Amino acid sequence: MLCVSTSSKLRFTQLILKNPLMKKILLTAGTLLSLGFLSSFVETNDNNYEAEVKQWQQKRIEGLKREDGWLNLAGLFWLKEGENTIGGSDKNAINFPKEHSADFVGKVVLKEGKISFVAAKGAKVTLDNQEVNNAEVFPYQGKPIVLAHQSLRWFIIQRGDKYAIRLRDLESPFLKSFTGIPTFPIDAAWRVKAKFVPTEGRKLKIIDITGRAYEQDSPGKLIFSVNGKEYTLEPTGTLKHLSLVFGDLSNKHDTYGAGRFLEVDGPDAEGYTYIDFNKSYNPPCAFTPFATCPLPTKENKLEVAILAGEKRVGEH
């Protein structure tokens, strides 16, 4: 086999490209690939891209497993006005897992949009590692106020004019048995360039899995092509960061039936960005029945199968 040094290859290329006729003949992808110049460049970049996506996938798994991740959700309990007793006993209005809870933990009191907690006698409930007898837990500034009892953690969420306890169990069987998320093979072809077209003042009507409807601002639409056909997606977010909830034909069998999520950088100065479908990820509802996820709008249901990103892990 004839071996040619890298420096010899470069000098040979420079001589070819100085000749207009040879340049026209040889400057094709096939010729340059056969010479080994572009192939090594493309391979290196593909390897770098694949490594970057794999790192993103690993961080995604780590995020799901964190204490504030989605894998340890153990309950979603809607509150009624007045007192709502909580604990492992069936005599409570809200039943916590018996194996990880005292029979009577306390009561959550909802009164005209304000929520407080009163601990039952003998129940050890902590807030920031300090035992508490009572606490005002909603409304809050910034992060939710999280109460703890044994392996359980809970806080208040608001959906429209309704309030609920979101319960976590750090000893959740699903968390312990979780082994990862199946994904499609990483393919750089699924990182597509998109034109951002501003739609100032536009709002998307979002419906979540509970049937609740609400509106979110949509700063623009993303226009891109797959296999030569043009498609459009409407994100929420800002000009710096865009968020997509989209559906596609793969939802029938390969991916989560209610669609997937995707984060996209805002457009550059020329109005372009990239949609990396290799980073499409499952919504929380794919892992737990205790989440309230938005569904794709009619405009964000693509008539093409996006065979990239995370695959189906469950159906809740």
C-alpha positions as CSV (number, residue, x, y, z in Angstrom):
1,M,0.0,0.0,0.0
2,L,1.3,3.5,-0.9
3,C,1.6,5.7,2.1
4,V,1.6,9.5,1.7
5,S,2.4,11.9,4.4
6,T,-0.1,14.5,5.5
7,S,2.2,17.4,4.4
8,S,2.6,15.8,1.0
9,K,-1.2,15.5,0.7
10,L,-1.6,19.2,1.6
11,R,1.1,20.3,-1.0
12,F,-0.6,18.1,-3.7
13,T,-4.0,19.7,-2.9
14,Q,-2.6,23.2,-3.1
15,L,-1.1,22.5,-6.5
16,I,-4.4,21.0,-7.8
17,L,-6.4,23.9,-6.6
18,K,-4.2,26.5,-8.3
19,N,-5.1,24.9,-11.7
20,P,-8.6,26.1,-12.6
21,L,-9.4,23.1,-14.7
22,M,-8.2,20.6,-12.2
23,K,-10.0,22.5,-9.4
24,K,-13.2,22.3,-11.3
25,I,-12.8,18.6,-11.9
26,L,-11.5,17.6,-8.5
27,L,-13.5,19.8,-6.2
28,T,-16.3,17.3,-5.7
29,A,-17.1,15.6,-2.5
30,G,-16.4,12.2,-4.0
31,T,-12.9,13.0,-5.2
32,L,-11.8,14.7,-2.0
33,L,-13.2,11.9,0.1
34,S,-11.3,9.4,-2.0
35,L,-8.1,11.4,-1.3
36,G,-8.8,11.1,2.4
37,F,-8.9,14.8,3.2
38,L,-12.6,15.4,3.9
39,S,-13.3,12.0,5.3
40,S,-11.0,12.5,8.3
41,F,-12.4,16.0,8.8
42,V,-16.0,14.7,8.6
43,E,-15.3,11.7,10.8
44,T,-13.7,13.9,13.5
45,N,-16.6,16.3,13.5
46,D,-19.1,13.5,13.6
47,N,-17.3,11.9,16.5
48,N,-17.2,15.3,18.4
49,Y,-20.9,15.8,17.7
50,E,-21.8,12.3,18.9
51,A,-19.8,12.7,22.0
52,E,-21.6,16.0,22.7
53,V,-25.0,14.4,22.3
54,K,-24.0,11.5,24.5
55,Q,-22.9,13.9,27.2
56,W,-26.3,15.6,27.0
57,Q,-28.0,12.3,27.3
58,Q,-26.0,11.4,30.4
59,K,-26.9,14.8,32.0
60,R,-30.5,14.1,31.2
61,I,-30.4,10.8,33.1
62,E,-28.7,12.4,36.0
63,G,-31.3,15.1,36.1
64,L,-34.1,12.6,36.2
65,K,-32.5,10.8,39.2
66,R,-32.0,13.9,41.3
67,E,-34.1,14.6,44.3
68,D,-36.0,17.2,42.3
69,G,-36.2,14.9,39.2
70,W,-39.3,13.2,37.8
71,L,-38.5,9.6,38.7
72,N,-39.4,9.8,42.4
73,L,-42.9,11.3,42.1
74,A,-45.3,9.3,44.3
75,G,-48.5,11.3,44.2
76,L,-50.5,14.3,43.0
77,F,-53.3,15.2,45.4
78,W,-55.7,18.0,44.7
79,L,-56.7,20.1,47.7
80,K,-60.2,21.1,48.7
81,E,-60.9,24.3,50.5
82,G,-60.4,23.9,54.2
83,E,-58.5,21.1,56.0
84,N,-56.9,18.2,54.2
85,T,-55.4,15.5,56.5
86,I,-52.4,13.6,55.3
87,G,-50.7,10.4,56.4
88,G,-50.4,6.6,55.9
89,S,-53.8,5.8,57.4
90,D,-56.9,5.3,55.2
91,K,-58.7,7.6,57.6
92,N,-56.9,10.6,56.1
93,A,-58.3,12.7,53.3
94,I,-55.0,12.2,51.4
95,N,-53.2,8.9,51.7
96,F,-49.4,8.9,51.7
97,P,-47.5,5.6,51.1
98,K,-48.0,3.5,54.3
99,E,-44.5,2.0,54.3
100,H,-42.9,5.4,54.3
101,S,-45.3,7.5,56.5
102,A,-46.7,7.7,60.0
103,D,-50.4,7.1,60.2
104,F,-51.2,10.7,60.8
105,V,-48.6,13.3,59.5
106,G,-50.7,16.4,59.8
107,K,-53.1,18.6,57.9
108,V,-52.8,21.0,54.9
109,V,-55.2,23.9,55.2
110,L,-56.3,25.8,52.1
111,K,-58.0,29.1,52.7
112,E,-58.6,31.5,49.8
113,G,-55.4,30.8,47.9
114,K,-53.2,30.6,51.0
115,I,-51.9,27.2,52.2
116,S,-50.5,26.3,55.6
117,F,-49.3,23.0,57.2
118,V,-49.9,21.8,60.8
119,A,-48.0,18.7,62.0
120,A,-49.8,15.9,63.9
121,K,-48.6,15.3,67.4
122,G,-45.6,13.0,67.4
123,A,-45.1,13.2,63.6
124,K,-41.5,14.4,62.7
125,V,-41.8,16.8,59.8
126,T,-38.9,19.0,58.8
127,L,-38.3,22.1,56.7
128,D,-34.7,22.8,55.7
129,N,-33.6,20.0,58.1
130,Q,-35.4,21.7,61.0
131,E,-38.4,20.1,62.7
132,V,-41.5,22.2,62.4
133,N,-45.0,22.1,64.0
134,N,-46.5,24.4,61.4
135,A,-45.5,26.4,58.3
136,E,-46.9,28.7,55.7
137,V,-46.2,26.8,52.4
138,F,-48.0,28.8,49.7
139,P,-47.6,31.3,48.2
140,Y,-43.8,31.2,48.1
141,Q,-41.1,33.3,46.5
142,G,-38.8,31.5,44.1
143,K,-38.5,27.8,44.8
144,P,-41.3,25.8,46.4
145,I,-41.3,25.3,50.2
146,V,-40.5,21.6,50.6
147,L,-41.6,19.6,53.7
148,A,-40.0,16.2,54.6
149,H,-41.1,13.2,56.5
150,Q,-39.1,10.0,56.4
151,S,-38.3,9.4,52.7
152,L,-41.2,11.6,51.6
153,R,-40.9,15.2,50.3
154,W,-43.9,17.3,49.3
155,F,-44.7,20.9,48.2
156,I,-47.6,22.8,46.6
157,I,-48.2,23.4,42.9
158,Q,-50.9,25.6,41.4
159,R,-52.7,24.9,38.1
160,G,-55.1,27.6,37.2
161,D,-57.3,28.1,40.2
162,K,-56.5,24.7,41.6
163,Y,-53.9,23.6,44.2
164,A,-52.3,20.3,44.8
165,I,-49.7,18.5,46.9
166,R,-46.9,17.1,44.7
167,L,-45.4,14.1,46.6
168,R,-41.9,12.6,46.1
169,D,-40.6,9.4,47.6
170,L,-36.8,9.2,47.7
171,E,-37.2,5.4,48.1
172,S,-39.5,5.1,45.1
173,P,-39.4,1.6,43.5
174,F,-39.4,3.1,40.0
175,L,-36.4,5.3,40.8
176,K,-34.5,2.3,42.1
177,S,-35.4,0.1,39.1
178,F,-34.7,2.8,36.5
179,T,-32.1,1.7,34.0
180,G,-32.2,4.4,31.4
181,I,-34.0,5.6,28.3
182,P,-33.8,3.9,24.9
183,T,-32.8,6.3,22.1
184,F,-32.5,6.3,18.3
185,P,-28.9,6.1,17.0
186,I,-27.4,9.6,16.9
187,D,-27.5,11.0,13.4
188,A,-26.2,14.5,12.6
189,A,-28.6,14.7,9.7
190,W,-31.4,15.3,12.4
191,R,-29.7,18.6,13.4
192,V,-31.5,20.8,10.9
193,K,-31.1,24.5,10.2
194,A,-34.3,26.5,10.7
195,K,-35.4,30.0,9.8
196,F,-37.0,31.9,12.6
197,V,-39.9,34.1,11.6
198,P,-41.1,36.5,14.3
199,T,-44.7,36.5,15.3
200,E,-44.9,39.3,17.8
201,G,-47.9,39.2,20.1
202,R,-48.9,35.6,19.1
203,K,-50.1,33.4,21.9
204,L,-50.5,29.6,21.8
205,K,-53.4,27.9,23.4
206,I,-52.0,25.0,25.4
207,I,-54.0,22.1,26.7
208,D,-52.4,19.8,29.3
209,I,-53.3,16.2,30.0
210,T,-55.8,17.2,32.7
211,G,-57.7,19.1,30.1
212,R,-56.7,22.5,31.5
213,A,-56.3,25.2,28.9
214,Y,-54.0,28.2,29.1
215,E,-52.0,30.5,26.9
216,Q,-48.3,31.1,26.4
217,D,-46.4,33.6,24.3
218,S,-44.9,32.4,21.1
219,P,-42.2,34.8,19.8
220,G,-42.0,33.2,16.3
221,K,-42.2,30.2,14.2
222,L,-39.4,27.9,13.0
223,I,-39.3,26.8,9.3
224,F,-37.1,23.9,8.3
225,S,-36.9,21.0,5.9
226,V,-36.8,17.2,6.3
227,N,-36.1,15.2,3.1
228,G,-36.8,18.2,1.0
229,K,-40.2,19.0,2.5
230,E,-40.8,22.1,4.5
231,Y,-42.3,22.0,8.0
232,T,-43.1,24.6,10.7
233,L,-43.0,24.5,14.5
234,E,-44.3,27.1,16.9
235,P,-42.2,27.4,20.1
236,T,-42.8,29.2,23.3
237,G,-40.1,31.0,25.2
238,T,-38.0,34.1,24.3
239,L,-35.7,35.2,21.5
240,K,-32.8,33.8,23.6
241,H,-34.3,30.4,24.3
242,L,-37.1,28.5,22.6
243,S,-39.1,25.5,23.9
244,L,-41.0,23.1,21.7
245,V,-43.7,20.6,22.5
246,F,-44.2,18.6,19.3
247,G,-45.8,15.5,18.0
248,D,-44.8,13.4,14.9
249,L,-45.7,10.2,13.1
250,S,-43.3,8.2,15.3
251,N,-45.6,8.7,18.3
252,K,-47.8,5.9,17.0
253,H,-45.2,3.2,17.8
254,D,-41.7,4.3,18.5
255,T,-41.9,7.4,20.7
256,Y,-44.2,8.6,23.5
257,G,-47.7,8.9,22.3
258,A,-48.4,12.4,23.7
259,G,-45.3,13.9,22.0
260,R,-41.9,15.1,23.1
261,F,-40.1,18.2,24.2
262,L,-37.1,20.0,22.7
263,E,-35.0,23.0,23.6
264,V,-33.7,25.3,20.9
265,D,-31.3,28.2,21.0
266,G,-32.7,31.6,19.9
267,P,-32.0,32.8,16.4
268,D,-28.7,34.4,15.3
269,A,-28.3,37.8,13.8
270,E,-29.4,36.5,10.4
271,G,-32.5,34.9,11.9
272,Y,-31.4,31.2,11.8
273,T,-31.0,28.6,14.5
274,Y,-30.6,24.8,14.6
275,I,-33.2,22.2,15.7
276,D,-31.4,19.2,17.1
277,F,-33.9,16.4,17.1
278,N,-31.3,14.1,18.6
279,K,-32.0,15.9,21.8
280,S,-35.8,15.4,21.7
281,Y,-36.8,14.1,25.1
282,N,-39.8,12.6,26.8
283,P,-42.1,14.7,28.9
284,P,-42.5,13.9,32.7
285,C,-45.8,12.1,31.9
286,A,-43.8,9.4,30.1
287,F,-42.4,8.4,33.5
288,T,-45.1,9.1,36.0
289,P,-48.9,9.5,36.2
290,F,-48.4,12.3,38.7
291,A,-47.3,15.0,36.3
292,T,-49.4,17.5,34.4
293,C,-47.8,17.8,30.9
294,P,-48.7,20.1,28.0
295,L,-49.8,18.5,24.8
296,P,-48.6,19.5,21.3
297,T,-50.8,22.1,19.6
298,K,-52.4,21.2,16.3
299,E,-49.8,23.3,14.5
300,N,-46.9,21.4,16.2
301,K,-48.0,17.9,15.1
302,L,-45.6,17.0,12.2
303,E,-46.7,14.8,9.3
304,V,-43.3,13.1,9.3
305,A,-41.6,10.5,11.6
306,I,-38.8,12.1,13.6
307,L,-36.7,9.0,14.2
308,A,-34.3,10.8,16.5
309,G,-33.9,11.4,20.3
310,E,-35.6,9.5,23.1
311,K,-37.9,6.5,22.4
312,R,-40.9,5.4,24.3
313,V,-40.4,4.4,27.9
314,G,-44.0,4.0,29.1
315,E,-47.5,5.3,28.8
316,H,-49.3,7.0,31.7
